[in-house]
Amino acid sequence: MVVLIRPSFPFTLFPYLETYHPFLDRSFFWSKGRWWIALGESKTTIAQVVEREGEKNPLLEITLESEESIKELSFLLGFDENPLSFYQLGEKDPVMSNIIKEFYGARIPRSRSLFEAAVTTILEQQISMKVASTLRKRLVERWGGGPFYRKGEAIFAFPTPGDIAKSSPFELREIGMSNAKARTIHQLAKMIEEKEINPESWKTLPSSQVVDALAHLPGIGLWSAQFIVARWMPVSDCFAPSDLGLRKAISFFYQGSDHPVSAVDAQEILHRFSPYERWAGWYLLMAIEKERGSSLESYFQSIEERR
């Protein structure tokens, strides 16, 4: 079935595509002019999304295999989210005002599950995004459901906690991750699978409470907990002020320096945009990536041509 949706608020995924395209895996990726997304845990369905028409007010052409998937897709892509309150707040800040103009309407997709957000974040601990994404791609293609073939594309489901709990830390290490990360991911999978952690009930809690619960789990810590919440929960009041990339972005845009600010200073900047720290943090990270020329602009045609 094909559903046409025109978001009520400014919307586009292209800045995310330009910034993070090299790091996407085969469960959520861009190819042949559309996004391909594997949805669902108990039963995998495949969605395709194309942005058409106007840059600030696009028409989304969504191909679904199940009508129930539209709610999950809306949460994942955020086309029902209203960024205007953040934009109004950001207009009062000269730095953020310019960044908002550059990325107007940009969305950062959320993770499909707590487990996906946690795995992605744990893999990124203390290594480059390039290496972390390679590990995630291997994980998806070894333990995820599939491949499911659509129009010549091979698509995999992101592994469920049950998929990983059936394996062992030793098997996880075989794809190149460290012993510590393998243990952490395997233990988290078992805790979710055995109902020691209930992601659906966690979604209803304040973000600070979920951060605290995650930070006390073995192998996670505060930075990871904050990023997991920012990636997964339906809130916008959480980001990771200690993140090195964010601290470098704040230093570059607010101080004109390449020396990263402290986590305390980064927290102060994020608090200016409360309760929209998630928006502010991701926009700053996208802006510094584009400023430093890592957005693959030469790889893609202009937005008008793509549409």
C-alpha positions in Angstrom: 0.0 0.0 0.0 1.1 3.6 -0.7 0.4 6.4 1.7 0.9 10.1 0.9 1.6 12.3 3.9 2.4 16.0 4.0 4.0 16.7 7.4 2.3 19.5 9.3 5.7 21.0 10.2 9.0 21.7 8.3 10.5 18.3 7.5 13.5 16.8 5.6 15.8 13.9 6.1 18.4 15.0 3.6 20.8 16.7 6.1 20.8 13.5 8.1 21.5 11.6 4.8 24.4 13.9 3.8 26.0 13.7 7.2 25.5 10.0 8.2 25.1 8.1 4.9 28.4 6.3 5.2 27.5 5.0 8.7 24.1 3.4 7.9 23.5 -0.3 7.9 21.2 -2.5 5.7 18.3 -2.2 8.1 17.9 1.5 7.4 19.6 3.1 4.4 19.2 5.3 1.3 19.4 3.8 -2.2 17.9 4.6 -5.6 16.2 7.7 -4.4 14.4 6.4 -1.4 14.8 5.3 2.2 14.5 1.5 2.9 13.6 0.7 6.5 13.0 -2.6 8.2 10.3 -2.3 10.9 8.9 -4.6 13.5 10.4 -7.1 15.9 8.1 -10.2 16.0 7.4 -9.8 12.3 9.5 -7.7 9.9 7.9 -5.4 7.4 9.7 -3.2 4.9 8.9 0.5 4.4 10.1 2.8 1.6 10.0 6.5 1.9 10.5 9.2 -0.8 10.5 12.9 -0.2 8.8 14.8 -3.1 8.0 18.4 -4.0 8.9 21.4 -1.9 12.0 21.6 0.2 10.3 23.0 3.3 7.0 21.3 2.9 7.6 17.9 1.2 5.1 15.3 0.3 6.2 11.9 1.7 5.4 8.9 -0.5 5.4 5.9 1.8 5.1 2.4 0.7 4.1 0.0 3.5 3.4 -3.7 3.8 1.3 -3.2 6.9 -1.0 -0.3 7.8 0.1 -0.7 11.4 3.6 0.3 10.5 2.7 4.0 10.0 2.7 4.7 13.7 6.2 3.2 14.1 7.4 5.0 11.1 6.1 8.3 12.3 7.9 7.9 15.6 11.1 6.8 13.9 11.3 9.6 11.3 9.6 12.3 13.4 7.3 13.7 10.7 4.7 14.5 13.3 7.2 16.3 15.5 7.0 20.0 15.9 10.4 21.8 15.8 8.9 25.3 15.8 9.2 25.9 19.5 12.9 24.9 19.4 13.4 27.2 16.3 11.7 30.1 18.1 14.1 29.6 21.1 17.1 29.1 18.8 16.4 32.4 17.0 17.4 34.2 20.2 20.9 32.7 20.0 22.9 34.1 17.0 24.9 30.9 16.6 22.0 28.5 16.8 19.9 30.8 14.6 22.4 30.4 11.7 22.5 26.6 12.2 18.7 26.4 12.2 18.6 28.3 8.9 21.1 25.8 7.4 19.2 22.7 8.6 15.7 24.0 8.7 13.3 21.1 9.0 16.0 18.5 9.5 15.1 15.4 11.5 17.4 12.9 13.2 15.6 9.5 13.0 15.1 7.7 16.3 16.1 4.2 17.0 13.4 1.5 16.5 14.0 0.1 20.0 15.9 0.6 23.2 18.1 -2.3 22.2 19.1 -0.8 18.9 19.9 2.6 20.5 22.0 0.8 23.1 23.9 -1.4 20.7 24.7 1.6 18.4 25.9 3.6 21.3 27.9 0.9 23.0 29.7 0.2 19.7 30.6 3.9 19.4 32.3 4.0 22.8 35.9 5.3 22.4 36.2 4.4 18.7 35.5 6.2 15.4 32.1 6.2 13.9 33.6 4.5 10.8 34.8 1.5 12.8 31.6 1.4 14.9 29.4 1.4 11.8 31.4 -1.4 10.3 30.8 -3.5 13.5 27.1 -2.6 13.4 26.8 -3.6 9.7 28.4 -7.0 10.5 26.1 -7.5 13.5 23.0 -6.7 11.4 23.9 -9.0 8.6 24.9 -11.9 10.8 22.1 -11.8 13.4 19.4 -9.7 11.9 16.4 -11.3 10.1 16.7 -11.5 6.3 17.8 -10.7 3.8 14.5 -9.4 2.5 14.7 -8.5 -1.2 12.8 -5.5 -2.6 13.5 -4.1 -6.0 16.9 -5.6 -6.0 17.8 -4.3 -2.5 18.9 -6.7 0.3 17.4 -5.5 3.6 18.0 -6.9 7.0 16.0 -6.5 10.2 18.0 -5.1 13.2 18.8 -8.0 15.5 16.4 -8.4 18.5 17.5 -9.0 22.1 16.4 -12.6 21.5 18.6 -13.0 18.5 21.7 -11.8 20.4 20.8 -13.6 23.7 21.0 -16.9 21.8 24.5 -16.2 20.8 27.5 -15.8 23.1 30.0 -13.0 23.9 32.6 -15.0 22.1 30.5 -15.1 18.9 30.0 -11.3 19.1 33.8 -10.9 19.4 34.2 -12.8 16.1 32.9 -9.7 14.2 35.6 -7.5 15.7 34.2 -5.9 18.8 36.1 -5.9 22.1 35.5 -8.3 24.9 34.0 -5.6 27.1 31.5 -4.5 24.4 30.5 -8.1 23.6 29.8 -8.8 27.2 27.8 -5.6 27.7 25.6 -6.1 24.6 25.0 -9.8 25.4 24.1 -9.0 29.0 21.7 -6.3 28.0 20.1 -8.6 25.4 19.5 -11.2 28.1 18.1 -8.6 30.6 15.6 -7.4 28.0 14.7 -10.9 26.8 14.3 -12.2 30.4 12.1 -9.1 31.3 14.5 -7.7 33.8 14.2 -4.5 31.7 10.9 -3.5 30.2 11.5 -1.0 27.4 7.8 -0.1 27.0 7.4 0.9 30.7 10.7 2.8 30.5 9.3 4.9 27.7 6.7 6.4 30.1 9.3 7.5 32.6 11.1 10.9 32.8 14.3 10.8 30.7 16.5 11.6 33.7 15.2 8.4 35.4 16.0 6.3 32.4 19.4 7.8 32.1 20.1 6.9 35.7 18.9 3.3 35.3 21.0 2.8 32.2 24.1 4.4 33.7 24.1 1.9 36.5 24.2 -1.1 34.1 27.6 -2.8 33.6 29.5 -1.3 30.6 27.2 1.6 29.9 27.9 4.7 32.0 26.6 8.3 31.8 27.7 9.3 28.3 26.2 6.1 26.8 23.0 6.4 28.8 22.4 9.9 27.7 23.0 9.0 24.0 20.7 6.0 24.3 17.9 8.1 25.7 18.5 10.8 23.0 18.3 8.2 20.3 15.3 6.2 21.5 12.9 8.0 23.9 10.0 10.1 22.7 11.5 13.2 24.5 13.7 16.1 23.4 15.2 17.1 26.8 18.3 14.9 26.8 21.7 14.9 25.1 25.3 14.1 26.1 27.2 17.2 27.1 30.4 15.2 27.6 30.5 14.0 24.0 33.7 15.1 22.4 32.2 15.8 19.1 29.6 18.1 20.7 32.2 19.9 22.8 34.3 20.5 19.7 31.3 21.9 17.8 30.5 24.2 20.7 34.1 25.4 20.8 34.2 26.0 17.1 30.9 27.9 16.7 30.8 29.7 20.0 34.5 30.4 20.7 36.1 30.1 17.3 38.5 27.5 18.7 39.5 23.9 17.9 40.1 23.1 21.6 36.9 21.4 23.0 35.1 23.1 25.7 34.5 21.3 29.0 31.4 19.2 29.6 30.2 21.8 32.1 30.4 24.5 29.4 28.7 22.2 26.9 25.9 21.6 29.4 25.5 25.3 29.9 25.0 25.8 26.1 22.5 22.9 25.9 20.5 24.3 28.8 19.9 27.5 26.8 17.6 25.4 24.6 15.9 23.5 27.3 13.7 21.4 26.9 15.1 20.8 23.4 18.6 19.7 24.2 18.2 16.8 21.7 17.5 19.1 18.9 20.3 21.5 19.8 22.9 18.7 20.2 22.2 17.0 16.9 22.0 20.3 15.0 25.4 21.3 16.4 26.9 17.9 15.5 25.5 18.1 11.9 26.8 21.6 11.6 30.4 20.8 12.6 30.4 17.8 10.2 29.3 19.9 7.3 31.7 22.7 8.3 34.6 20.3 8.2 33.7 18.9 4.8 32.7 15.4 5.9 29.1 15.5 4.6 29.8 13.9 1.2 28.3 16.9 -0.6 30.3 16.0 -3.7 28.7 12.5 -3.7 25.1 13.8 -3.9 23.3 15.9 -6.3 21.5 19.1 -5.0 18.3 18.6 -3.0 16.3 20.0 -5.9 17.8 17.5 -8.3 17.2 14.6 -5.9 13.6 15.5 -5.5 
